[in-house]
């Protein structure tokens, strides 16, 4: 029997109330400057604006990895690129360009989310789409590999340049930041609305999902990601554990 969407709507509301009690992860406070730079470039760069419009027209929002997710990943990948790029000696227009490259990779990383091997499929799709954009071949290659390497618990392909490695690592970390509170306020519920499992089946798989959160904690790749990523995950785990207690105690009639 398929659970009514109203049940998951109630649970999402409870999850959002739980999450609201937790302070925002201090990445956005401590790195407010790079976060603001990333947002400014994201909102004003003509290349990114053109791609945002194209992605919005083709990215489906019904699987938990739609435009909201892509935009958040792009913004945080840009902020991480600004932080790590400065540490690597990037300055001025070149640094801004690398932030733009991070935005492109973020917007496109889940463009083939419903396909098997979606990272590989998305990387190939991105190369074809970006041939129409004012990007160099090396920049497109950095984007391709970043998308190819963004999945958790999967083998990665080698990166030949420092710039390419940074693009890949920043995209991965920004995507995995979403495994924190965002997982319980947005992503999970969009996926459930698409799949419509029974609550009993959802609860049966819940412990494995929480184990995945714990495993992801040690996989962050950039120095900044290794500082803040576990804090995102810890917040997500705390929210998820409290939500599980709510489900078992208050929604037991559906189990």
C-alpha positions in Angstrom: 0.0 0.0 0.0 1.3 3.4 -1.0 1.4 5.9 1.9 -0.6 9.2 1.2 1.7 12.1 0.5 0.0 13.9 3.4 1.9 11.6 5.8 5.2 12.5 4.4 4.2 16.2 4.4 3.6 15.9 8.1 7.0 14.3 8.6 8.7 16.9 6.6 7.2 19.6 8.7 8.4 17.9 11.8 11.9 17.5 10.3 12.0 21.2 9.4 11.0 22.1 13.0 13.7 19.9 14.4 16.3 21.3 12.0 15.3 24.9 12.9 16.4 24.3 16.5 20.0 23.7 15.3 22.2 26.6 14.5 23.4 27.0 11.0 26.8 25.3 10.3 29.4 27.9 11.0 30.9 27.6 7.5 28.6 30.3 6.4 29.6 32.6 9.2 33.3 31.9 9.3 33.7 32.1 5.5 31.1 34.8 4.9 33.4 36.7 2.5 34.0 33.8 0.0 30.3 32.8 0.3 29.3 36.4 -0.7 31.8 36.4 -3.5 30.5 33.1 -4.8 26.9 34.4 -4.7 27.8 37.6 -6.5 29.5 35.8 -9.4 26.7 33.2 -9.5 24.1 36.0 -9.9 26.0 38.3 -12.2 28.3 36.3 -14.5 26.7 36.0 -18.0 27.9 32.5 -18.6 26.5 31.2 -15.3 23.3 33.1 -15.9 22.8 31.5 -19.3 23.6 28.1 -17.9 21.2 28.5 -15.0 18.4 29.3 -17.4 19.2 26.2 -19.5 19.6 23.9 -16.6 16.3 25.1 -15.0 14.5 24.2 -18.1 15.9 20.6 -18.2 16.6 19.6 -14.6 13.8 17.7 -13.0 12.9 18.6 -9.4 11.0 15.4 -8.5 13.9 13.3 -7.4 15.5 15.4 -4.7 18.3 16.7 -6.9 16.6 19.5 -8.8 17.4 23.2 -9.2 17.5 24.0 -5.5 20.0 21.3 -4.9 22.1 22.2 -7.9 22.2 25.9 -7.0 23.3 25.2 -3.4 26.0 22.9 -4.6 27.2 25.4 -7.1 27.3 28.2 -4.6 29.2 26.2 -2.0 31.6 24.8 -4.6 32.3 28.4 -5.7 32.9 29.5 -2.1 35.3 26.5 -1.5 37.1 27.3 -4.7 37.6 30.9 -3.6 39.0 29.7 -0.3 41.2 27.0 -1.6 42.1 29.0 -4.7 43.5 31.8 -2.7 45.5 29.4 -0.6 46.9 28.0 -3.8 47.9 31.5 -5.0 45.1 32.3 -7.4 44.2 36.0 -7.5 42.0 38.5 -9.4 40.3 37.5 -12.6 41.7 34.1 -12.7 40.3 33.3 -9.2 36.9 34.6 -10.3 37.0 32.5 -13.4 37.7 29.4 -11.3 34.8 30.2 -9.1 32.7 30.4 -12.3 34.0 27.0 -13.4 32.9 25.6 -10.0 29.4 27.0 -10.6 29.2 25.3 -13.9 30.2 22.0 -12.5 27.7 22.4 -9.6 24.8 23.3 -11.8 25.4 20.3 -14.1 26.6 17.6 -11.7 23.2 15.9 -11.4 21.9 16.7 -14.9 21.5 12.9 -15.5 20.5 12.0 -12.0 17.9 9.4 -13.1 20.2 7.6 -15.4 22.3 4.6 -14.3 25.9 5.6 -13.7 24.6 9.2 -13.5 28.0 10.7 -12.8 29.5 9.3 -16.0 26.4 10.1 -18.0 26.3 13.6 -16.6 30.0 14.2 -17.4 29.5 13.2 -21.0 26.3 15.3 -21.3 28.1 18.3 -19.9 30.8 18.1 -22.5 28.3 18.1 -25.3 26.3 21.0 -23.8 29.2 23.2 -23.0 30.6 23.0 -26.5 28.2 25.9 -27.1 29.6 28.0 -24.3 32.7 30.3 -24.1 34.8 27.9 -22.3 38.3 26.5 -23.1 38.9 22.8 -23.7 40.9 22.6 -20.5 38.1 24.2 -18.5 35.5 21.8 -20.0 37.8 18.9 -19.1 38.0 20.1 -15.5 34.2 20.3 -15.3 33.9 16.9 -16.9 36.2 15.2 -14.4 34.6 17.0 -11.5 31.2 15.7 -12.4 32.6 12.2 -13.1 34.2 12.2 -9.6 31.4 13.6 -7.5 29.7 10.4 -6.3 30.4 9.0 -2.8 31.9 5.6 -2.3 32.9 5.2 -6.0 36.3 5.0 -7.6 37.5 8.3 -9.1 39.4 9.0 -12.3 42.8 10.7 -12.2 43.2 14.5 -12.5 46.2 15.8 -14.4 46.3 19.4 -13.1 46.1 21.2 -9.8 43.2 23.3 -11.1 41.3 20.2 -12.2 41.9 18.5 -8.8 40.6 21.6 -7.0 37.5 21.7 -9.1 36.8 18.0 -8.5 37.4 18.2 -4.8 35.4 21.4 -4.3 32.4 20.0 -6.2 32.5 16.8 -4.1 32.6 18.6 -0.8 29.9 21.0 -1.7 27.6 18.2 -2.8 28.3 16.3 0.4 27.5 19.3 2.6 24.0 18.6 1.4 24.1 15.3 3.3 23.7 17.4 6.5 20.5 19.3 7.5 19.4 19.7 3.8 18.9 15.9 3.6 16.1 16.1 6.2 14.6 19.5 5.2 14.5 19.0 1.4 16.2 16.1 -0.4 14.7 13.1 1.4 11.1 14.3 1.0 11.4 14.9 -2.7 12.8 11.4 -3.2 10.0 9.9 -1.1 7.4 11.9 -3.1 8.8 10.3 -6.2 9.2 6.8 -4.9 6.2 6.7 -2.6 7.3 3.8 -0.3 5.2 2.7 2.7 6.4 4.1 6.0 7.2 0.6 7.1 9.6 0.2 4.2 11.1 3.7 4.7 11.8 2.9 8.4 13.3 -0.5 7.4 15.9 1.3 5.3 16.4 4.2 7.7 19.3 2.7 9.7 21.3 2.0 6.5 20.8 5.6 5.4 22.1 6.8 8.8 25.1 4.6 8.4 25.8 6.2 5.1 25.8 9.6 6.7 28.3 8.4 9.3 30.5 6.9 6.5 30.5 10.1 4.4 31.9 12.1 7.4 35.5 11.0 6.7 35.4 11.4 2.9 35.7 15.2 2.5 38.6 16.1 0.2 39.6 19.8 0.6 41.2 21.2 3.7 38.2 23.4 4.2 35.8 20.6 3.6 37.6 18.4 6.1 37.0 21.1 8.7 33.3 21.9 8.0 32.0 18.8 6.3 31.9 16.7 9.5 29.9 19.5 11.2 27.3 19.4 8.4 27.1 15.6 8.8 26.9 15.7 12.6 24.0 18.1 12.4 22.3 15.9 9.9 22.8 12.8 12.0 21.4 14.6 15.1 18.3 15.7 13.1 17.9 12.2 11.6 18.1 10.5 15.0 15.5 12.8 16.5 13.2 12.4 13.5 13.5 8.6 13.8 12.3 8.8 17.4 9.3 10.9 16.3 8.4 8.4 13.6 8.6 5.4 16.0 6.8 7.1 18.9 4.1 9.3 17.1 3.6 7.5 13.8 3.7 3.9 15.1 0.2 3.2 13.8 1.6 3.3 10.2 4.4 0.8 11.0 
